[in-house]
Amino acid sequence: MEYKITKFPGSQVEIEFKIPTEEWASYIQKTQTLSEAAQSLMKEKYLEFLGKGEIEPIAPAQTQIIKMVPGSPAEFKVMVPILPTIGLADDYGKDLSEVERKPVRVTDKEMEEALESLRKARAKLTDLDQPAVKGNLITIKFFSAQLPSPAPHQDGFILGEGQLLPGFEDKLVGLKAGEKKELSLMYPSTGPLEAQRGKPITFQVEVLKVQEVKWPELTDHFAQELGVKDLAELKETLKNNLTSQKEKTADEAFRSQLLEKIGQEIKIEIPSILIEAEQNRLLENLKKAVQNELKTSFAQYLQETGKTEKEILNSFLDLAQANVRQFLLLKTVGQKEKLEVKPEEIEQELAKILKTMPEERQKSVDQEALKRYLKSSLLAEKVFQKLENYWKKI
């Protein structure tokens, strides 16, 4: 088999194949028709070529017969989009010292907010049969025919903490559980619903519950109820947790900067098919989050945000481009450094994950898909460790 590769813009390649007469004749003998022989030949020879590892297709190939007649060599060509190749210099890590890994610090304000969050989570609630005042926990059901979704919404909040439209909560003061009221407000000029900005809006509200909130004091006893020795140990535990979270965020930002640094002078022609695939992946993740976290349908979400699915998909363009660029840079560094993930490493990580799942969940999980994810994740970790080692040595 002879073949010639020609590169085209947009990370497209054309491979021209030429198969000897005798080999082509063997395909004709094995099939019923010339058409079947041609299809079988093109499929097998293309797969044979892919086995050489010279290209990485990212979409199905388009094949075209050039010449396939008995008694002559068979000729056909394949056009296929591939992963773009990125040229990294041998000393690509020499300027990584310019990347700063910023230290993290937990501020007093962050500690206060964390303690307050814990305190609120342990609040004691008492139902009230009296008019609501600021500081009460109030649960309401409300709707407006002027919203994209007129269906009733339910919400609960501390009255007076400013979680809803300006002026909304003030009009709830004095209402008791079971009472209804029509509220008229001016929609903010900076509100999320562009069509409603600066216009009057009317809500129908029903108070479902009014509750008195008693906040626990931050004492040693409070800390002991949370499983630690005293308030000092609780604060230390909180500080360690906050520090760990900030360290993780800082690490992610630092690693992204390392990749940006080695790729800042490299122009990568990203195939549109990869960007579109990433946009669709981000959209699917959003749909799952809406269903699992917001407990609503995506159609309802679109109504409430006043956006179309296409608008949301388009909004992911910049993020999709950045994600694909990072993926390509990671892959290129991995190849240059000859990094690989061994099957046993994947199996070890898989076992760890499965161990955390209930037995029923283990049976339903797509282990092959999980293995592909783990392989990608483990390889990325090795690449970042390599980059960090270069950074430390400079």
C-alpha positions in Angstrom: 0.0 0.0 0.0 1.3 3.5 -0.9 -0.1 6.6 0.5 0.5 10.4 0.4 -0.6 12.9 3.1 -1.4 16.4 2.1 -2.2 19.0 4.8 -5.0 21.7 4.4 -6.0 24.7 6.4 -8.3 24.0 9.4 -6.4 21.0 10.5 -7.7 18.9 7.6 -5.6 16.3 5.9 -6.1 14.4 2.7 -4.6 10.9 2.4 -4.3 9.4 -1.1 -4.1 5.6 -1.3 -2.8 3.4 -4.0 -3.3 -0.3 -3.7 -1.4 -2.8 -6.0 -3.5 -4.6 -8.7 -3.1 -8.1 -7.1 -4.3 -7.0 -3.7 -7.2 -5.1 -5.2 -8.1 -8.3 -7.2 -8.2 -10.3 -4.0 -10.9 -8.0 -2.6 -13.0 -8.4 -5.8 -12.7 -12.2 -5.5 -14.0 -12.1 -1.9 -17.1 -10.0 -2.5 -20.2 -10.2 -4.6 -20.0 -6.9 -6.4 -17.3 -4.3 -7.3 -19.1 -1.8 -5.0 -18.8 -4.1 -2.0 -15.1 -4.7 -2.8 -14.4 -1.0 -3.0 -16.1 -0.3 0.3 -14.3 -3.1 2.0 -10.9 -2.1 0.7 -11.3 1.6 1.6 -12.5 0.7 5.2 -9.7 -1.8 5.9 -6.9 0.3 4.3 -7.9 3.4 6.2 -8.0 1.5 9.5 -4.6 0.0 8.7 -3.3 3.5 8.0 -4.7 4.8 11.3 -2.9 2.0 13.1 0.4 3.7 12.2 -0.5 6.6 14.5 0.5 9.3 12.1 -2.7 11.3 12.6 -5.5 11.6 15.2 -8.9 12.0 13.5 -11.5 14.0 15.4 -14.4 13.2 13.1 -15.5 10.5 10.5 -13.6 10.6 7.3 -15.0 11.4 3.9 -13.8 9.0 1.2 -13.7 9.4 -2.6 -12.8 6.8 -5.2 -10.3 8.0 -7.7 -10.0 4.8 -9.8 -11.2 1.3 -9.0 -11.4 -1.0 -12.1 -10.3 -4.6 -12.3 -6.8 -5.2 -13.7 -5.4 -1.9 -12.4 -4.2 -0.5 -9.1 -7.0 0.8 -6.9 -6.8 4.5 -5.9 -8.9 6.5 -3.5 -8.5 9.4 -1.1 -9.7 10.3 2.4 -10.3 13.8 3.8 -10.5 13.9 7.6 -10.2 16.6 10.3 -7.4 15.9 12.8 -6.0 17.2 16.0 -3.7 20.1 15.2 0.0 19.7 15.9 1.6 22.3 18.2 5.4 22.9 17.9 7.0 23.3 21.3 10.6 24.3 21.5 13.0 22.0 23.5 13.4 24.7 26.1 9.7 25.5 26.3 9.9 25.7 30.1 12.6 28.3 30.3 10.4 31.3 31.0 8.1 29.6 33.6 9.9 31.5 36.4 7.9 34.5 35.4 4.7 32.8 36.6 3.9 33.7 40.2 2.3 31.3 42.6 0.5 33.6 44.9 0.4 32.6 48.6 -3.0 32.2 50.2 -4.3 33.7 53.4 -7.6 33.3 55.2 -8.8 36.8 56.4 -10.6 37.6 59.6 -13.6 38.5 57.6 -13.7 35.1 55.9 -13.4 33.4 59.3 -16.3 35.5 60.6 -18.4 34.6 57.6 -17.7 30.9 58.0 -18.5 30.9 61.7 -21.7 32.9 61.0 -22.7 30.4 58.3 -22.2 27.5 60.8 -24.2 29.4 63.4 -27.1 30.0 61.0 -27.1 26.4 60.0 -27.8 25.5 63.6 -30.5 28.0 64.2 -33.7 27.0 66.0 -37.0 27.9 64.3 -40.4 28.4 65.9 -43.6 28.9 63.9 -45.3 32.2 64.6 -49.0 33.1 64.3 -48.3 36.9 64.2 -47.3 39.6 61.7 -43.8 39.1 60.2 -41.0 41.5 61.3 -37.6 41.9 59.9 -35.3 39.1 61.2 -38.1 36.5 60.9 -37.7 33.6 58.5 -40.5 33.9 56.0 -41.6 31.4 53.4 -43.7 32.7 50.5 -45.2 31.5 47.2 -45.3 34.2 44.5 -45.8 34.7 40.8 -46.1 37.5 38.2 -47.7 37.3 34.8 -44.9 39.7 33.6 -42.2 37.2 34.2 -41.1 34.8 31.4 -42.4 31.9 33.6 -45.7 32.8 35.2 -45.7 29.6 37.3 -45.7 30.1 41.1 -42.3 30.1 42.8 -41.6 29.2 46.5 -38.8 30.8 48.5 -37.7 31.2 52.1 -35.4 33.9 53.5 -34.6 36.1 56.4 -36.9 39.1 56.0 -34.9 42.2 55.5 -31.7 40.7 54.2 -32.3 42.0 50.7 -32.4 38.8 48.7 -35.3 39.9 46.4 -36.1 42.9 44.3 -35.6 46.3 46.0 -38.7 47.1 48.0 -40.2 43.6 47.8 -39.4 42.5 51.3 -40.5 45.8 52.9 -44.0 45.1 51.6 -44.0 41.7 53.4 -43.5 43.2 56.8 -46.7 42.8 58.8 -48.1 39.9 56.9 -49.1 36.7 58.7 -49.0 33.0 57.5 -51.9 32.4 55.2 -52.3 36.0 54.1 -52.1 37.1 50.4 -51.1 40.4 48.9 -50.5 42.0 45.6 -47.2 43.9 45.4 -46.4 46.6 42.8 -42.8 47.5 42.3 -40.5 49.1 39.7 -38.2 46.5 38.1 -34.5 47.5 38.5 -32.8 49.1 35.5 -30.0 46.6 35.9 -32.1 43.5 36.5 -31.5 40.3 34.5 -34.7 40.5 32.5 -33.8 43.1 29.8 -37.4 43.5 28.5 -38.7 44.4 32.0 -36.0 46.9 33.1 -37.3 50.2 34.4 -40.9 49.1 34.1 -43.6 48.4 36.8 -44.1 44.8 37.8 -46.9 43.3 39.9 -46.5 40.1 42.1 -49.2 38.0 43.7 -47.8 36.8 47.0 -49.0 34.3 49.6 -47.2 33.9 52.9 -46.9 30.2 53.7 -45.0 30.4 57.0 -43.5 33.0 59.5 -40.9 31.7 61.9 -38.8 33.1 64.7 -35.1 32.5 64.4 -33.0 31.9 67.5 -29.3 31.9 66.7 -27.0 29.9 68.9 -24.1 31.6 70.6 -20.5 30.8 69.6 -19.4 29.0 72.7 -17.4 25.9 73.6 -20.7 24.1 73.9 -21.7 25.1 70.4 -18.4 23.7 69.1 -18.8 20.5 71.1 -22.2 19.9 69.4 -20.2 20.0 66.1 -17.8 17.3 67.3 -14.8 19.3 68.4 -13.3 20.0 71.8 -13.9 23.7 72.1 -14.4 27.0 70.1 -10.7 27.4 69.6 -10.4 24.0 67.9 -13.5 24.7 65.8 -11.9 27.9 64.6 -8.7 26.1 63.8 -10.6 23.4 61.9 -12.5 26.0 59.9 -9.3 27.9 59.1 -7.6 24.7 57.9 -10.6 23.9 55.7 -10.8 27.4 54.2 -7.0 27.4 53.6 -7.3 24.0 51.8 -10.1 25.3 49.6 -8.1 28.5 48.7 -4.9 26.4 48.1 -6.9 24.3 45.6 -8.2 27.4 43.8 -4.8 28.9 43.8 -3.2 25.7 42.4 -5.8 25.6 39.6 -5.1 29.3 38.7 -1.3 28.7 38.9 -1.4 25.7 36.6 -3.6 27.5 34.0 -1.0 30.3 34.0 1.8 27.8 33.4 0.0 26.6 30.4 -0.8 30.1 29.2 2.9 30.9 29.5 4.3 28.1 27.4 1.5 28.7 24.8 1.5 32.5 24.7 3.6 32.8 21.5 1.9 29.8 19.8 -1.0 30.4 17.5 -3.2 27.3 17.5 -5.7 26.8 14.7 -8.4 25.1 16.6 -10.8 23.0 14.4 -14.4 24.3 14.7 -15.6 20.8 15.3 -13.7 20.6 18.6 -15.0 24.0 19.7 -18.6 23.0 18.9 -18.2 19.7 20.7 -16.9 21.5 23.8 -19.8 24.0 23.6 -22.3 21.1 23.5 -20.5 19.4 26.5 -20.8 22.6 28.5 -24.4 22.9 27.6 -25.2 19.3 28.6 -23.4 19.9 32.0 -25.6 22.9 32.5 -28.7 20.9 31.8 -27.7 18.3 34.3 -26.9 21.0 36.9 -30.3 22.6 36.4 -32.1 19.3 36.9 -30.0 18.0 39.8 -29.3 21.2 41.7 -32.2 23.6 40.8 -34.7 20.7 40.6 -36.4 22.1 37.5 -36.6 21.4 33.8 -34.3 23.1 31.4 -37.3 24.4 29.5 -38.4 26.1 32.8 -34.9 27.4 33.2 -35.0 29.0 29.8 -38.3 30.6 30.5 -37.0 32.1 33.8 -33.8 33.4 32.3 -35.5 34.7 29.2 -32.8 33.0 27.0 -32.9 30.5 24.2 -30.8 27.3 24.1 -28.9 28.7 21.2 -28.1 31.9 23.1 -26.7 29.9 26.0 -24.8 27.6 23.6 -23.2 30.7 22.0 -22.4 32.2 25.4 -20.0 29.2 26.0 -17.9 30.1 22.9 -15.0 31.8 24.7 -14.9 29.2 27.5 -15.0 26.3 24.9 -12.1 27.9 23.0 -10.1 28.2 26.2 -10.8 24.7 27.3 -9.9 23.2 23.9 -6.7 25.2 23.7 -5.7 24.0 27.2 -6.5 20.4 26.2 -4.2 20.7 23.1 -1.4 22.2 25.1 -1.6 19.6 27.7 -1.6 16.8 25.1 1.4 18.4 23.3 3.4 18.6 26.5 2.5 15.0 27.4 3.7 13.8 24.0 6.9 15.8 24.1 7.8 14.5 27.6 6.7 11.0 26.6 4.3 10.8 29.5 1.8 8.0 29.7 -0.8 6.5 32.0 -0.4 2.8 32.7 -3.5 0.6 32.8 -2.8 -0.4 36.4 -2.8 3.3 37.4 -6.3 3.7 35.9 -7.5 0.5 37.6 -6.2 1.8 41.0 -8.1 5.1 40.6 -11.2 3.3 39.4 -11.2 1.0 42.5 -10.9 4.1 44.8 -13.9 5.7 43.2 -16.0 2.6 43.1 -15.3 2.0 46.8 -17.0 5.3 47.6 -20.2 4.3 45.8 -23.1 2.3 47.0 -23.2 -1.2 45.6 -26.2 -0.5 43.4 -24.6 2.6 41.9 -21.4 0.5 41.2 -23.5 -1.8 39.0 -25.0 1.0 36.9 -21.9 3.1 36.4 -20.3 3.1 32.9 -16.9 1.9 33.9 -15.4 2.3 30.4 -16.4 5.9 30.2 -15.0 6.4 33.7 -11.7 4.8 32.7 -11.4 7.2 29.7 -12.0 10.1 32.0 -9.5 8.8 34.5 -6.9 8.3 31.8 -7.3 11.9 30.7 -7.3 13.3 34.3 -4.2 11.3 35.3 -2.3 12.4 32.2 -3.2 16.0 32.9 -1.9 15.7 36.4 1.4 14.2 35.2 1.8 17.1 32.7 1.1 19.7 35.4 3.6 18.0 37.7 6.2 18.2 35.0 5.5 21.9 34.4 5.7 22.6 38.2 9.0 20.7 38.4 10.4 23.0 35.6 9.1 26.0 37.5 10.7 24.9 40.8 14.1 24.3 39.1 14.4 27.7 37.4 
